[in-house]
Amino acid sequence: MDVKALFKCAGYNLFLKHPQEKGLTYFSHMKHALQNAIYLVMAVIVLVIHSVFPRCFESTGSTLVKRVYHNFHLDKEDEKNKIL
């Protein structure tokens, strides 16, 4: 195998294989992953504030974490339905 073919294969595995396995394009996968990352960063910020000031953000952190969990859970349900 020449270097060009190896790079092409490595590039595919690095950038496209996982999104295609999930039935997504590269950019739709990126959007989904970044949305979840933003929710998690927001959850960290509000939970740190909540730890110091318990009356602030009493349910916001858990709501954000549940949203991310729900997003991933829906993805797994979609995969199960595709298999069945």
C-alpha positions as a printed Julia matrix, in Angstrom:
84×3 Matrix{Float64}:
   0.0    0.0    0.0
   1.43   3.37  -0.94
   1.53   6.38   1.38
  -1.26   8.2   -0.45
  -3.66   5.26  -0.09
  -2.69   4.83   3.57
  -3.37   8.52   4.27
  -6.71   8.3    2.47
  -7.69   5.28   4.57
  -6.48   6.93   7.8
  -8.34  10.13   6.91
 -11.52   8.18   6.31
 -11.18   6.34   9.61
 -10.33   9.53  11.46
 -13.04  11.82  10.05
 -15.81   9.87   8.36
 -16.13   6.3    9.59
 -17.82   7.01  12.95
 -20.34   9.58  11.64
 -21.31   7.27   8.77
 -21.75   4.36  11.19
 -24.22   6.57  13.07
 -26.03   7.54   9.87
 -24.79  11.14   9.98
 -22.75  13.39   7.78
 -19.49  14.78   9.12
 -21.04  18.2    9.78
 -24.29  16.92  11.32
 -22.19  14.79  13.68
 -20.05  17.83  14.49
 -23.16  19.92  15.23
 -24.61  17.23  17.51
 -21.32  16.73  19.38
 -20.73  20.46  19.83
 -24.27  21.01  21.1
 -23.75  18.37  23.76
 -20.34  19.8   24.63
 -21.85  23.27  25.1
 -24.61  21.87  27.34
 -21.99  20.1   29.46
 -19.79  23.22  29.77
 -22.85  25.21  30.8
 -23.72  22.51  33.35
 -20.22  22.67  34.85
 -20.4   26.46  35.19
 -23.82  26.52  36.84
 -22.97  23.59  39.12
 -19.8   25.32  40.33
 -21.83  28.46  41.06
 -24.52  26.33  42.72
 -21.93  24.67  44.95
 -20.96  28.08  46.38
 -24.43  29.65  46.31
 -26.97  26.82  46.78
 -29.97  29.08  46.1
 -28.67  29.83  42.58
 -29.39  27.43  39.71
 -31.21  24.94  41.95
 -32.23  22.71  39.03
 -30.43  24.14  35.99
 -27.35  21.89  36.19
 -29.35  18.68  36.47
 -31.66  19.83  33.66
 -28.69  20.36  31.34
 -27.17  16.98  32.23
 -30.55  15.29  31.65
 -30.79  17.0   28.25
 -27.43  15.57  27.21
 -28.37  12.14  28.55
 -31.66  12.33  26.67
 -29.84  13.25  23.44
 -27.56  10.22  23.74
 -30.4    7.95  24.83
 -32.46   8.93  21.79
 -29.48   8.14  19.56
 -29.26   4.64  21.02
 -33.01   4.1   20.58
 -32.72   5.19  16.95
 -29.91   2.66  16.42
 -32.01  -0.12  17.98
 -34.94   0.73  15.71
 -32.68   0.62  12.63
 -31.5   -2.86  13.61
 -35.03  -4.17  14.21
